[in-house]
Amino acid sequence: TDVELTVEDGIGWLTLRRPETRNAVDPDVLDAANEAVDKLPDGIGAMVLAGEGPAFCVGADLHFFDRNIKAGDIDQALPPLLVAMHTFTRKLRALPVPTVAAVAGAAAGGGIGLACDLRVVGASTVFVPAFGALGLSPDTGTSYHLTRALGSPAANAAFLRNRRITSAELAACGLADEVVPDGEVRAAAQRLAVEVAGAAP
């Protein structure tokens, strides 16, 4: 399955499992993710979002775009993708428990907007806006959240120049709550989730 839902010590884990695409998403993957969020059991104290393999999430699957452009169906295919992506983003924001992103590797494009309430990143993690390089406008709230975190000039530079934002920069501007060695992201995210789950509900 492309999306896995598990519970570890009272913490819900939602894992994107498309490592061969660096956890890129298309409407089918997003529909599965939305269903998984709806199935989170009562009583969990927090939820962790993670990606399997070398990246957290690189946003929309470019093969999806390519297939539909070649078929002449992109005008019909794009709206369901955006609706599903923004539905997932809103569901994450609306959960009644804290959410933690376990960001190992890159987060790019719309994947940046999935970065939850709190974020644990690996030392080599980068955020890559990517939108301008593809001729797309930012989605999943990235223009809003990056501008608030980085400030308008730095956010403009990141979007217009497709500038990578390193883990050190993410920590400096508050977009990373913890920076840990690359192999320790999952364990650190679980510890942080347990910590915030122990607060008053």
Disulfide bonds with the S-S distance in Angstrom:
none
